[in-house]
Amino acid sequence: QVQLVESGGGLVQPGGSLRLSCAASGSIFSIHTMGWYRQAPGKQRELVATITNGGITNYADSVKGRFTISRDNAKNTVYLQMDSLKPEDTAVYYCASRVLTMTPPRQSMYWGRGTQVTVSS
C-alpha cells in the first residue's frame, strides 16, 4: 500500500503565500507523476499542477505565474509554492501520485486526504 500525506494548508490573506507538501510512503518502486488538484465547494475537482520524475511541469492556466510545483525524488515528496493567492484559490487541495509499487508490481493512482487552503481577509 501507498500513503500520501499532505501538510501546509491554512488561512492566508489575499496576496499572501503558502507552501504545501506531500510525502509518499509505502511499497514504492518508483513514482512517475506527482501533482496537486483542488476542489472548491460546489465545484468539481480540478488539476492545479503536475510534475514528472524528469521535472516536466504542467499548470492550470488559472495558477500560471503564481504557483510553482517541485519535487524531491529522493524523499518521494512534492511541493506546491503558492504566491499571490486570491480568494478564488480557496479549496481543499489534494496530492496525487502515479506510483509503481513493488508488491504487487503494479502502477496505480493514489490520493491524499486533502488539506484546506482558505484565502480571505
Salt bridges, closest charged atoms under 4 A:
GLU46 OE2 - ARG38 NE 2.71
ASP61 OD1 - LYS64 NZ 3.13
ASP89 OD1 - ARG38 NH1 2.96
ASP89 OD2 - ARG66 NH1 2.74
